[in-house]
Amino acid sequence: MSELLTKKAVVVFSGGLDSATCLYYVRSLGYEVHAVSFNYGQRHKKELDFAKDICKDLGLDHKIVDMTNLNELLQGSALTTDSIDVPHGHYAADNMKLTVVPNRNAIMLSIATGYAVSKGAEAVFAGMHEGDHFIYPDCRPEFIESFDVSMGIANQGFGHPKLRIRAPFLEKTKAEIVKIGSILDVPFEKTWSCYEGGEIHCGLCGTCQERREAFENAKVKDPTKYKNLEPLEALEVPCIFD
């Protein structure tokens, strides 16, 4: 029972800027962190190498879950389907719906929750943020709130406090996350965002544009090398809730 009462947390860690900042934030709260990453056959799976390196530097327990056999079930996204080009433009533009991977966060959080229960952890943390709300249904507050309830019900009776699903940056902008990461000394240069998964960040895909914009708005030096530095697209984006 004493092990179950230890302050532990599982962090869903892609190797990207948001999840890296989340991981550092959770560590700053005093949790014993267990990081979990997922290989679902994503085009930009090099992000997993960045996740591995950060966890190694920090001496953290890190698991990479092989879900490549599910890739054929998660088609229709530019991230999992080779025949679909990664769209360029503003991160919140409507064409970024091409980067939605069906039910991705629900699948990953379910696995992370099972891992958390097995470790006697009290929480699962994930790094979704306010900018994700436009395009990704499984990054919105109502999803996190309902999933938190569902996972609590699904894992009752294990002799430890109710497991929580937490997304501490859910109402924060990417620029605010960069500011937090800067305070926490997150090694941004060791994180990966680009959906194209090339040699260096392309600078044009939605997540590259969002990354560039976040550093600019946060007034924090961006250590990222980009292949293309065309002016950021100015876009007034409505909230796209279907």
C-alpha positions, 0 to 999 in steps of 0.5 A: 500500500505504501508504494501506491501512496507514493506521488507518481505520475505518468506523462504522455510524452511525444517529444514535442515542445508542449509535452516536453514542457508538461514533463518538466512542469510535472517534475517541478511539482515533485512527482516521480515521473514515468514517461510514455511515448507512442509509435503509431506509424506517424510520418514524424516518428523521429519525434520519438528519438527526441523524447528518448534523449530528453528522458535519458538526460533526465534519468527518467523511466521511459516507455515507447509503445509500439502501435505500428500494427494499428497504423492501417486502422488509423488512415485518412490523416496526413500523419499516418497516410503516405499518399496525403501531403502534410498541409502548409499554412496556419495551425488553426486553418481548416485544412489542418483537419487533414492532420487529425488522427482518428481517436488518437488521444483517447487511445493513447490516454487509455493506454497511459491510464492502464500504465498509471494504474499498474505503477500506482500513479495518481495522475496522467498528464498530457500537454494539449493546449488552447491552440489545439481546440480549433482542429482537434476534437480530442484536445478540447476541455469537454473531452478531457473532463469526460475522459477524466470521469470515465477513467476514474470509473473504469479503474475504481477499487484499486486501493489508491486515490482516484486517478486523474487525467490532467491537461495543465495547459488546456487553457493556455496558448502556445506562447504561454507554454514557451514562457513556462518552458523557458522558466523551467529550462526546457531544452527547446532545441531538443524537441521536435514539432514538424509534421513532415519529419525531415532533416530539420523543421520545414517551417511551413507546416501548421505545427512549424508555423505555430512553433515559430509564432509561439516563440515570437509572441513569447519574446523567447529566442527560438533555437529551432533550425527551419528549412524555410522562414517565409513570413508567418501567415496572418489569419483570423481563425474562427473556432471550428467546433463541429 
